Amino acid sequence: MTGKVRFSLDPHSSPQMGSMDGRSEHEFEDESLVTPVNLSRRSNGLNGGYHGSFSTAEQDTNIRSLNDSLWRTLKVVLFTSKINILMPCGPLAVFIHHSFDDKGWVFFLSLLGIIPLAERLGFATEQLAFFTGPTVGGLLNATFGNATELIISIHALKGGMIRVVQQSLLGSILSNMLLVLGCAFFSGGIVFLKKEQVFDKAAAVVNSGLLLMAVMGLLFPAVLHSTHSEVHYGKSELALSRFSSCIMLVAYASYLVFQLKDQRDSYDPVGEEGCQNEGSTDDEDEVAEISKWEAITWLAILTVWISVLSDYLVDAIQGASVAWNIPVAFISVILLPIVGNAAEHASAIIFAMKDKLDISLGVAIGSSTQISMFGIPFCVVVGWIMGQPMDLNFQLFETATLFITVLVVAFMLQEGTSNYFKGLMLMLCYLIVAASFFVHVDPPVDDKKP
């Protein structure tokens, strides 16, 4: 028996292994030689004997699998969207900045280069939402939906360009509420010309209330500044802005909890009632195109690249204003938000044309709510940390524009229905706003802020 055991452990004795495997169990009577430990060692010895011959093939297979997965991910992220044809504009902007320092072209190319990055950022967020469920997925969409605007704002804030930050965030709200929502209403109304589209009136009322609260937060510092009624000149306005920002952040956090916990169905657009349920079957059949870790990796890569281009974009704003003879206010309020919201514009229109108006409303009004109740207060807090006097005093002209816009949109939403005429009115209102900022110049800045 000793010889048999020694023979079976020889890795080069494969011809005789069949006879040993075919023996009956009574041949192994000596339990000391067939204990679990010995069987484990025997198995390991056999595996070890053949490991060397298969390691190269296994490594080649793994490398091929990794290459196939990498190519598939690159193909899905970089080559499936037609708008990605603009991606080379980003590296070209960096090249022109270092080679020719032409601010006008650097700004224009950076603007174009950010458009596909913002759209792909939304795509990666949607892919990650497949693995997190509707609750966390909704929070991710809310967080990354306006990431482009926030990144641009932080870079401008770091450079002390407070008015650019204020006006770009204000422009994002105006763009979503008038242009995006107007295009969605108009497109859906044209497609469904013989019927009136409906949406969740209750959700629209809640968002309108939050927008009015944001107007309140912006209105009081502007009035305090204009009436010169501050207790401590140069300090009260900033202190009020920081206090109000903290309150608005608490209100927005409460709103998220309310939506994610208590009103979970209304937050998840797929589960909404009415026309939404008709398309729920198609949405349920959708599957993720990339894996969870691939989505996280692309989120990080796209965020970093957007941050790099935002730095060049902000640096070239003043030069582009001079080169094109366009006011900085028009660039900040109109051009920057249109680029940052390009992906949202397309999504809102597509969903409205599919009679999924609740999703379009969530994209347009929900994004405006997030910018007004989270983006603006967040930038005030970040400026506080940086030592920049970022406040909620957006000046009377900008604050009045926002106030009138919120009122107009609230009246449009109060019936819970939409048609192409309402969309046309909202788009025409946006043209009036754009023309107003084209002829608007900021008043002289005083030195009252610390």
Contacts in CASP RR format, 6 or more apart in sequence:
PFRMAT RR
TARGET T0000
AUTHOR 0000-0000-0000
METHOD contacts of the structure
MODEL  1
MTGKVRFSLDPHSSPQMGSMDGRSEHEFEDESLVTPVNLSRRSNGLNGGY
HGSFSTAEQDTNIRSLNDSLWRTLKVVLFTSKINILMPCGPLAVFIHHSF
DDKGWVFFLSLLGIIPLAERLGFATEQLAFFTGPTVGGLLNATFGNATEL
IISIHALKGGMIRVVQQSLLGSILSNMLLVLGCAFFSGGIVFLKKEQVFD
KAAAVVNSGLLLMAVMGLLFPAVLHSTHSEVHYGKSELALSRFSSCIMLV
AYASYLVFQLKDQRDSYDPVGEEGCQNEGSTDDEDEVAEISKWEAITWLA
ILTVWISVLSDYLVDAIQGASVAWNIPVAFISVILLPIVGNAAEHASAII
FAMKDKLDISLGVAIGSSTQISMFGIPFCVVVGWIMGQPMDLNFQLFETA
TLFITVLVVAFMLQEGTSNYFKGLMLMLCYLIVAASFFVHVDPPVDDKKP
1 30 0 8 1.000
1 33 0 8 1.000
2 33 0 8 1.000
4 20 0 8 1.000
5 33 0 8 1.000
5 38 0 8 1.000
7 13 0 8 1.000
7 16 0 8 1.000
7 20 0 8 1.000
8 17 0 8 1.000
8 20 0 8 1.000
8 42 0 8 1.000
9 41 0 8 1.000
9 42 0 8 1.000
9 45 0 8 1.000
11 45 0 8 1.000
11 46 0 8 1.000
11 48 0 8 1.000
11 49 0 8 1.000
11 50 0 8 1.000
28 34 0 8 1.000
73 290 0 8 1.000
73 294 0 8 1.000
73 298 0 8 1.000
76 289 0 8 1.000
76 290 0 8 1.000
77 120 0 8 1.000
77 123 0 8 1.000
77 124 0 8 1.000
77 290 0 8 1.000
77 298 0 8 1.000
78 84 0 8 1.000
78 87 0 8 1.000
81 116 0 8 1.000
81 119 0 8 1.000
81 120 0 8 1.000
81 123 0 8 1.000
83 115 0 8 1.000
83 116 0 8 1.000
83 119 0 8 1.000
83 342 0 8 1.000
84 116 0 8 1.000
84 120 0 8 1.000
85 116 0 8 1.000
86 112 0 8 1.000
86 113 0 8 1.000
86 115 0 8 1.000
86 116 0 8 1.000
87 113 0 8 1.000
87 116 0 8 1.000
87 117 0 8 1.000
89 109 0 8 1.000
89 110 0 8 1.000
89 112 0 8 1.000
89 113 0 8 1.000
90 109 0 8 1.000
90 110 0 8 1.000
90 112 0 8 1.000
90 113 0 8 1.000
90 114 0 8 1.000
90 309 0 8 1.000
92 109 0 8 1.000
93 105 0 8 1.000
93 106 0 8 1.000
93 109 0 8 1.000
93 110 0 8 1.000
93 113 0 8 1.000
93 309 0 8 1.000
93 312 0 8 1.000
94 308 0 8 1.000
94 309 0 8 1.000
94 312 0 8 1.000
96 102 0 8 1.000
96 105 0 8 1.000
96 106 0 8 1.000
96 109 0 8 1.000
97 106 0 8 1.000
97 312 0 8 1.000
97 315 0 8 1.000
97 316 0 8 1.000
102 323 0 8 1.000
103 315 0 8 1.000
103 316 0 8 1.000
103 318 0 8 1.000
103 319 0 8 1.000
103 320 0 8 1.000
103 322 0 8 1.000
103 323 0 8 1.000
104 316 0 8 1.000
104 319 0 8 1.000
104 320 0 8 1.000
104 323 0 8 1.000
104 324 0 8 1.000
106 312 0 8 1.000
106 313 0 8 1.000
106 315 0 8 1.000
106 316 0 8 1.000
106 320 0 8 1.000
107 313 0 8 1.000
107 316 0 8 1.000
107 317 0 8 1.000
107 319 0 8 1.000
107 320 0 8 1.000
108 320 0 8 1.000
110 309 0 8 1.000
110 310 0 8 1.000
110 312 0 8 1.000
110 313 0 8 1.000
110 316 0 8 1.000
111 313 0 8 1.000
111 335 0 8 1.000
111 336 0 8 1.000
111 339 0 8 1.000
112 339 0 8 1.000
113 309 0 8 1.000
114 148 0 8 1.000
114 306 0 8 1.000
114 309 0 8 1.000
114 310 0 8 1.000
114 313 0 8 1.000
114 339 0 8 1.000
114 340 0 8 1.000
115 339 0 8 1.000
115 340 0 8 1.000
115 342 0 8 1.000
115 343 0 8 1.000
117 148 0 8 1.000
117 302 0 8 1.000
117 305 0 8 1.000
117 306 0 8 1.000
117 309 0 8 1.000
118 148 0 8 1.000
118 306 0 8 1.000
118 339 0 8 1.000
118 340 0 8 1.000
118 342 0 8 1.000
118 343 0 8 1.000
119 342 0 8 1.000
119 343 0 8 1.000
119 346 0 8 1.000
120 298 0 8 1.000
120 302 0 8 1.000
121 144 0 8 1.000
121 145 0 8 1.000
121 147 0 8 1.000
121 148 0 8 1.000
121 299 0 8 1.000
121 302 0 8 1.000
121 303 0 8 1.000
121 306 0 8 1.000
121 343 0 8 1.000
122 141 0 8 1.000
122 144 0 8 1.000
122 145 0 8 1.000
122 343 0 8 1.000
124 290 0 8 1.000
124 295 0 8 1.000
124 298 0 8 1.000
124 299 0 8 1.000
124 302 0 8 1.000
125 137 0 8 1.000
125 140 0 8 1.000
125 141 0 8 1.000
125 144 0 8 1.000
125 145 0 8 1.000
125 295 0 8 1.000
125 299 0 8 1.000
126 141 0 8 1.000
127 288 0 8 1.000
127 289 0 8 1.000
127 290 0 8 1.000
127 294 0 8 1.000
127 295 0 8 1.000
128 137 0 8 1.000
128 140 0 8 1.000
128 292 0 8 1.000
128 295 0 8 1.000
128 296 0 8 1.000
128 299 0 8 1.000
129 136 0 8 1.000
129 137 0 8 1.000
129 138 0 8 1.000
129 140 0 8 1.000
129 141 0 8 1.000
130 286 0 8 1.000
130 287 0 8 1.000
130 288 0 8 1.000
131 288 0 8 1.000
131 292 0 8 1.000
131 295 0 8 1.000
132 140 0 8 1.000
134 264 0 8 1.000
134 267 0 8 1.000
134 268 0 8 1.000
134 270 0 8 1.000
135 260 0 8 1.000
135 264 0 8 1.000
135 267 0 8 1.000
135 268 0 8 1.000
138 260 0 8 1.000
138 267 0 8 1.000
138 268 0 8 1.000
139 256 0 8 1.000
139 260 0 8 1.000
142 256 0 8 1.000
142 370 0 8 1.000
144 299 0 8 1.000
145 344 0 8 1.000
145 367 0 8 1.000
145 370 0 8 1.000
146 172 0 8 1.000
146 367 0 8 1.000
146 370 0 8 1.000
146 371 0 8 1.000
146 375 0 8 1.000
147 303 0 8 1.000
147 306 0 8 1.000
148 306 0 8 1.000
148 310 0 8 1.000
148 339 0 8 1.000
148 340 0 8 1.000
149 168 0 8 1.000
149 169 0 8 1.000
149 172 0 8 1.000
149 336 0 8 1.000
149 337 0 8 1.000
149 340 0 8 1.000
149 341 0 8 1.000
149 371 0 8 1.000
149 375 0 8 1.000
150 375 0 8 1.000
150 378 0 8 1.000
150 379 0 8 1.000
151 303 0 8 1.000
151 306 0 8 1.000
151 307 0 8 1.000
151 310 0 8 1.000
152 168 0 8 1.000
152 310 0 8 1.000
152 313 0 8 1.000
152 314 0 8 1.000
152 336 0 8 1.000
152 340 0 8 1.000
153 165 0 8 1.000
153 168 0 8 1.000
153 169 0 8 1.000
153 375 0 8 1.000
153 379 0 8 1.000
154 379 0 8 1.000
154 382 0 8 1.000
155 307 0 8 1.000
155 310 0 8 1.000
155 311 0 8 1.000
155 313 0 8 1.000
155 314 0 8 1.000
156 162 0 8 1.000
156 164 0 8 1.000
156 165 0 8 1.000
156 168 0 8 1.000
156 314 0 8 1.000
156 317 0 8 1.000
157 165 0 8 1.000
157 379 0 8 1.000
157 382 0 8 1.000
157 383 0 8 1.000
157 386 0 8 1.000
157 388 0 8 1.000
157 390 0 8 1.000
158 386 0 8 1.000
158 388 0 8 1.000
159 314 0 8 1.000
160 388 0 8 1.000
161 314 0 8 1.000
161 317 0 8 1.000
162 388 0 8 1.000
162 389 0 8 1.000
162 390 0 8 1.000
162 391 0 8 1.000
163 328 0 8 1.000
163 329 0 8 1.000
163 332 0 8 1.000
163 442 0 8 1.000
164 314 0 8 1.000
164 317 0 8 1.000
164 328 0 8 1.000
164 332 0 8 1.000
165 379 0 8 1.000
165 390 0 8 1.000
166 376 0 8 1.000
166 390 0 8 1.000
166 394 0 8 1.000
166 398 0 8 1.000
167 328 0 8 1.000
167 329 0 8 1.000
167 332 0 8 1.000
167 333 0 8 1.000
167 394 0 8 1.000
167 398 0 8 1.000
168 332 0 8 1.000
168 333 0 8 1.000
168 336 0 8 1.000
168 337 0 8 1.000
169 371 0 8 1.000
169 375 0 8 1.000
169 376 0 8 1.000
169 379 0 8 1.000
170 333 0 8 1.000
170 394 0 8 1.000
170 398 0 8 1.000
170 401 0 8 1.000
170 402 0 8 1.000
171 332 0 8 1.000
171 333 0 8 1.000
171 334 0 8 1.000
171 336 0 8 1.000
171 337 0 8 1.000
172 336 0 8 1.000
172 337 0 8 1.000
172 340 0 8 1.000
172 341 0 8 1.000
172 367 0 8 1.000
172 368 0 8 1.000
172 371 0 8 1.000
173 211 0 8 1.000
173 368 0 8 1.000
173 371 0 8 1.000
173 372 0 8 1.000
173 402 0 8 1.000
173 405 0 8 1.000
174 333 0 8 1.000
174 337 0 8 1.000
174 401 0 8 1.000
174 402 0 8 1.000
174 405 0 8 1.000
174 430 0 8 1.000
174 433 0 8 1.000
175 334 0 8 1.000
175 337 0 8 1.000
175 338 0 8 1.000
175 341 0 8 1.000
175 430 0 8 1.000
176 337 0 8 1.000
176 341 0 8 1.000
176 344 0 8 1.000
176 363 0 8 1.000
176 364 0 8 1.000
176 365 0 8 1.000
176 366 0 8 1.000
176 367 0 8 1.000
176 368 0 8 1.000
176 371 0 8 1.000
177 211 0 8 1.000
177 364 0 8 1.000
177 365 0 8 1.000
177 368 0 8 1.000
177 405 0 8 1.000
177 406 0 8 1.000
177 409 0 8 1.000
177 426 0 8 1.000
178 405 0 8 1.000
178 408 0 8 1.000
178 409 0 8 1.000
178 426 0 8 1.000
178 427 0 8 1.000
178 429 0 8 1.000
178 430 0 8 1.000
178 433 0 8 1.000
179 338 0 8 1.000
179 345 0 8 1.000
179 426 0 8 1.000
179 427 0 8 1.000
179 430 0 8 1.000
180 341 0 8 1.000
180 344 0 8 1.000
180 345 0 8 1.000
180 348 0 8 1.000
180 363 0 8 1.000
180 364 0 8 1.000
180 367 0 8 1.000
181 348 0 8 1.000
181 360 0 8 1.000
181 361 0 8 1.000
181 364 0 8 1.000
181 365 0 8 1.000
181 409 0 8 1.000
181 423 0 8 1.000
181 426 0 8 1.000
182 364 0 8 1.000
182 422 0 8 1.000
182 423 0 8 1.000
182 424 0 8 1.000
182 426 0 8 1.000
182 427 0 8 1.000
182 430 0 8 1.000
183 345 0 8 1.000
183 348 0 8 1.000
183 349 0 8 1.000
183 423 0 8 1.000
183 427 0 8 1.000
184 348 0 8 1.000
184 349 0 8 1.000
184 351 0 8 1.000
184 352 0 8 1.000
184 357 0 8 1.000
184 360 0 8 1.000
184 361 0 8 1.000
184 363 0 8 1.000
184 364 0 8 1.000
184 423 0 8 1.000
185 197 0 8 1.000
185 352 0 8 1.000
185 418 0 8 1.000
185 419 0 8 1.000
185 420 0 8 1.000
185 422 0 8 1.000
185 423 0 8 1.000
185 426 0 8 1.000
186 420 0 8 1.000
186 423 0 8 1.000
186 424 0 8 1.000
186 426 0 8 1.000
186 427 0 8 1.000
187 349 0 8 1.000
187 352 0 8 1.000
187 353 0 8 1.000
188 197 0 8 1.000
188 352 0 8 1.000
188 353 0 8 1.000
188 355 0 8 1.000
188 357 0 8 1.000
188 418 0 8 1.000
188 420 0 8 1.000
189 197 0 8 1.000
189 352 0 8 1.000
189 418 0 8 1.000
189 419 0 8 1.000
189 420 0 8 1.000
189 423 0 8 1.000
190 420 0 8 1.000
191 352 0 8 1.000
191 353 0 8 1.000
191 355 0 8 1.000
192 355 0 8 1.000
193 420 0 8 1.000
196 417 0 8 1.000
196 418 0 8 1.000
196 419 0 8 1.000
197 275 0 8 1.000
197 352 0 8 1.000
197 355 0 8 1.000
197 357 0 8 1.000
197 417 0 8 1.000
197 418 0 8 1.000
197 419 0 8 1.000
198 274 0 8 1.000
198 275 0 8 1.000
198 357 0 8 1.000
198 416 0 8 1.000
198 417 0 8 1.000
198 418 0 8 1.000
199 357 0 8 1.000
199 358 0 8 1.000
199 360 0 8 1.000
199 361 0 8 1.000
199 416 0 8 1.000
199 417 0 8 1.000
199 418 0 8 1.000
200 266 0 8 1.000
200 272 0 8 1.000
200 358 0 8 1.000
200 361 0 8 1.000
200 416 0 8 1.000
201 413 0 8 1.000
201 414 0 8 1.000
201 415 0 8 1.000
201 416 0 8 1.000
202 266 0 8 1.000
203 266 0 8 1.000
203 358 0 8 1.000
203 361 0 8 1.000
203 362 0 8 1.000
204 361 0 8 1.000
204 365 0 8 1.000
204 413 0 8 1.000
204 416 0 8 1.000
205 413 0 8 1.000
205 414 0 8 1.000
206 255 0 8 1.000
207 362 0 8 1.000
207 365 0 8 1.000
207 366 0 8 1.000
207 368 0 8 1.000
207 369 0 8 1.000
208 365 0 8 1.000
208 406 0 8 1.000
208 409 0 8 1.000
208 410 0 8 1.000
208 413 0 8 1.000
209 410 0 8 1.000
210 251 0 8 1.000
210 252 0 8 1.000
210 255 0 8 1.000
210 369 0 8 1.000
210 372 0 8 1.000
210 373 0 8 1.000
211 365 0 8 1.000
211 368 0 8 1.000
211 369 0 8 1.000
211 372 0 8 1.000
211 406 0 8 1.000
211 409 0 8 1.000
211 410 0 8 1.000
212 406 0 8 1.000
212 410 0 8 1.000
213 248 0 8 1.000
213 251 0 8 1.000
213 373 0 8 1.000
214 248 0 8 1.000
214 369 0 8 1.000
214 372 0 8 1.000
214 373 0 8 1.000
214 376 0 8 1.000
215 372 0 8 1.000
215 399 0 8 1.000
215 402 0 8 1.000
215 403 0 8 1.000
215 406 0 8 1.000
217 244 0 8 1.000
217 248 0 8 1.000
217 392 0 8 1.000
218 376 0 8 1.000
218 392 0 8 1.000
218 393 0 8 1.000
218 394 0 8 1.000
218 399 0 8 1.000
218 402 0 8 1.000
219 399 0 8 1.000
219 403 0 8 1.000
220 240 0 8 1.000
220 244 0 8 1.000
220 392 0 8 1.000
221 237 0 8 1.000
221 240 0 8 1.000
221 241 0 8 1.000
221 244 0 8 1.000
221 391 0 8 1.000
221 392 0 8 1.000
221 393 0 8 1.000
222 392 0 8 1.000
222 393 0 8 1.000
222 394 0 8 1.000
222 395 0 8 1.000
222 396 0 8 1.000
222 399 0 8 1.000
223 396 0 8 1.000
224 230 0 8 1.000
224 236 0 8 1.000
224 237 0 8 1.000
224 240 0 8 1.000
224 393 0 8 1.000
225 237 0 8 1.000
225 393 0 8 1.000
226 396 0 8 1.000
230 236 0 8 1.000
230 237 0 8 1.000
232 239 0 8 1.000
233 448 0 8 1.000
234 448 0 8 1.000
234 449 0 8 1.000
234 450 0 8 1.000
235 450 0 8 1.000
237 391 0 8 1.000
237 393 0 8 1.000
237 449 0 8 1.000
238 389 0 8 1.000
238 391 0 8 1.000
238 449 0 8 1.000
238 450 0 8 1.000
240 392 0 8 1.000
241 380 0 8 1.000
241 390 0 8 1.000
241 391 0 8 1.000
241 392 0 8 1.000
241 393 0 8 1.000
242 380 0 8 1.000
242 381 0 8 1.000
242 384 0 8 1.000
242 391 0 8 1.000
244 377 0 8 1.000
244 392 0 8 1.000
245 376 0 8 1.000
245 377 0 8 1.000
245 378 0 8 1.000
245 380 0 8 1.000
245 381 0 8 1.000
245 392 0 8 1.000
246 377 0 8 1.000
246 381 0 8 1.000
248 373 0 8 1.000
248 374 0 8 1.000
248 376 0 8 1.000
248 377 0 8 1.000
249 373 0 8 1.000
249 374 0 8 1.000
249 377 0 8 1.000
249 378 0 8 1.000
249 381 0 8 1.000
251 373 0 8 1.000
252 369 0 8 1.000
252 370 0 8 1.000
252 373 0 8 1.000
252 374 0 8 1.000
252 377 0 8 1.000
255 369 0 8 1.000
255 373 0 8 1.000
259 266 0 8 1.000
259 267 0 8 1.000
260 267 0 8 1.000
265 271 0 8 1.000
265 272 0 8 1.000
266 272 0 8 1.000
269 276 0 8 1.000
269 356 0 8 1.000
269 358 0 8 1.000
269 359 0 8 1.000
269 362 0 8 1.000
270 276 0 8 1.000
270 280 0 8 1.000
270 283 0 8 1.000
270 284 0 8 1.000
271 277 0 8 1.000
271 280 0 8 1.000
272 358 0 8 1.000
275 355 0 8 1.000
275 356 0 8 1.000
275 357 0 8 1.000
276 356 0 8 1.000
276 358 0 8 1.000
276 359 0 8 1.000
278 355 0 8 1.000
279 354 0 8 1.000
279 356 0 8 1.000
288 295 0 8 1.000
290 298 0 8 1.000
313 336 0 8 1.000
317 328 0 8 1.000
317 331 0 8 1.000
317 332 0 8 1.000
318 328 0 8 1.000
320 326 0 8 1.000
320 331 0 8 1.000
321 327 0 8 1.000
321 328 0 8 1.000
321 331 0 8 1.000
326 438 0 8 1.000
327 437 0 8 1.000
327 438 0 8 1.000
327 439 0 8 1.000
327 440 0 8 1.000
327 441 0 8 1.000
328 442 0 8 1.000
329 437 0 8 1.000
329 440 0 8 1.000
329 441 0 8 1.000
329 442 0 8 1.000
330 434 0 8 1.000
330 437 0 8 1.000
330 438 0 8 1.000
330 440 0 8 1.000
333 398 0 8 1.000
333 433 0 8 1.000
333 434 0 8 1.000
333 437 0 8 1.000
334 434 0 8 1.000
334 437 0 8 1.000
334 438 0 8 1.000
338 345 0 8 1.000
341 367 0 8 1.000
344 363 0 8 1.000
344 364 0 8 1.000
344 367 0 8 1.000
347 359 0 8 1.000
347 360 0 8 1.000
347 363 0 8 1.000
348 359 0 8 1.000
348 360 0 8 1.000
348 363 0 8 1.000
348 364 0 8 1.000
349 360 0 8 1.000
351 357 0 8 1.000
351 359 0 8 1.000
351 360 0 8 1.000
351 363 0 8 1.000
352 360 0 8 1.000
357 418 0 8 1.000
361 413 0 8 1.000
365 409 0 8 1.000
365 413 0 8 1.000
376 392 0 8 1.000
379 390 0 8 1.000
380 390 0 8 1.000
380 391 0 8 1.000
380 392 0 8 1.000
382 390 0 8 1.000
383 389 0 8 1.000
383 390 0 8 1.000
384 390 0 8 1.000
389 449 0 8 1.000
389 450 0 8 1.000
391 449 0 8 1.000
394 402 0 8 1.000
395 442 0 8 1.000
395 443 0 8 1.000
397 440 0 8 1.000
401 433 0 8 1.000
401 436 0 8 1.000
405 429 0 8 1.000
405 433 0 8 1.000
408 426 0 8 1.000
408 429 0 8 1.000
409 426 0 8 1.000
412 418 0 8 1.000
412 422 0 8 1.000
412 425 0 8 1.000
412 426 0 8 1.000
END
